[in-house]
Amino acid sequence: MDTPVTPRAADRGPRRRDRHGRGMRGPIAPPQVPLAASRAETFADLVQDSVERLERRWPQLADIDFLVLEVPRLDAPGAGWSDEPVPLGGTVPTHEGNPARVVVYRRPVEIRTKGRDERAALVHEVVVEQVAELLGLTPETVDPRYGED
């Protein structure tokens, strides 16, 4: 006589292996591999590389905070959209004991670039321009290679 097959009980808990016996799936890449880095982390690394490159020539940059924000903010009351282009970066001078700051806006830079090399070049240009503004110098003085492709 044939015995009926009973379905698996639903209260047994989650399955530990898939039906082909290969085990549970894990992450595609380990955390130390660049594939696992987010776009924001990769962008922050580009800014940090640019700052380190400039600090060799300008040691006073160690006193400046470099920040990455997603997009520029419209904080002022009544500040609305205008015909001006979206800024790629900005500066905040030293104020009441707070150090000077250079801000790079990630999304506007990413939108204007296609690849990693192009993005790295634009990030460096933005950092050089903002540092030059903060120090009261020309971008060519801050980085002699400014504007070269």
C-alpha angles and dihedrals in degrees: 000000000000117000117219118246112236120215119248113272113255094217096062093095132242122333113259097204136027120249094263093056097243097121132236118326117251135193117310093233134014116254095255092059116093091237088071094054115101122235090251092054092047091050092049088052090054091052091047091050090052092049092049089051091054096042090065089065099030111038091178088074087081086078093056123085115225116205136184117211127180098233137348115272128232098215104152116095109254091017106138140156116310137179092260117110119256109266119243094204145353145194135233113199124222109286132177095340095316114124122245114269136210115201126198117193110221104199098049090049093047092049092054096050134065107196142022095261093049090046092050091051093049092046090052091049091051092048092048092049093049094046089049090052092049094048094041093240136119118264089242089059092050093048119010089203092058112133095017116124 
